[in-house]
Amino acid sequence: MNQKLTILFDLDGTLIDTAPDLVLAHNHVMKKFGFKTKPIEEIKALVGMGAKSMFGKALWHEAKEELKKINEKDIKDKMVKEFINFYGNNILVESKLINGAKDFLIWCKENKISMGVCTNKQEHLAVDLLKKIKINHFFEYVAGSNTFDYCKPDPRHLTSVIEIMGGDIKKTIMVGDSDVDAKSAQNASLPFVLLEGGYTDVKVSQMKHDHLIKDFTELSKIIKNYL
């Protein structure tokens, strides 16, 4: 019997357009702590590495004079905690599935393809969002930023999930939208499908990918070549 195919998905910007709710949470925190709020395009570029990186970068771009008077790590930790709490309570206000995503997940199930999620979102938030948007049942395993002692772009974030799912690294594909996802797939030596218009400020031409898609409506044609 041939080993079945495994597909690993990023979450934010790949399966679900979470930017509106992430922006709401991010700006709530920035305003509460006396920093400038940011437009949606800037937030999208910060999402890939997770909440701590998001606020680290946001703080980094603030005037250094403001930061001289505070303990940057201390305030960043407090901001992350506030973000997680606020976002957790407002996780599905405006977020929505990427075009064609649910139909593609159904197609994968019909073709006995194993599916998992590898995200730099905290695991409990990822699981909660997948449940609330009603697609959690498609996935055999969900790994967040705090599931292991490492996360994307560390290849072990992907390879550990493949192992847990009983998959074969030679029969696994990664689908994502950012340079973090591209580097993760490259580091794990996996074919990578890049979704255009993702949560990154890196140009498509600068991200190593094997396939490029605009949404999920065209992905099944690509995946058929791996079955």
Number of C-alpha atoms within 10 A of each C-alpha: 3 6 11 16 21 25 19 25 23 26 25 27 25 26 26 18 20 24 20 18 21 25 21 21 21 27 20 18 24 19 12 13 14 8 16 13 17 15 9 16 13 14 24 24 17 20 26 27 21 19 24 18 15 20 23 18 12 20 19 12 9 12 10 10 8 10 13 9 8 10 9 14 11 9 16 20 15 13 22 20 15 19 23 19 14 18 21 17 12 15 23 18 12 13 19 16 17 18 16 14 18 17 13 16 20 14 13 19 14 9 13 13 18 22 23 22 27 27 28 27 24 16 19 16 17 24 18 15 20 21 12 12 14 11 17 18 9 18 18 13 18 22 24 24 21 14 17 13 8 14 22 24 21 16 19 18 23 28 21 14 20 22 12 10 16 13 20 14 16 12 17 24 20 26 28 28 28 30 25 22 32 26 19 25 28 18 16 18 16 23 19 25 24 26 23 18 17 23 26 22 15 13 12 18 7 9 18 17 23 11 13 17 16 14 17 18 15 13 19 14 9 13 15 9 7 12 14
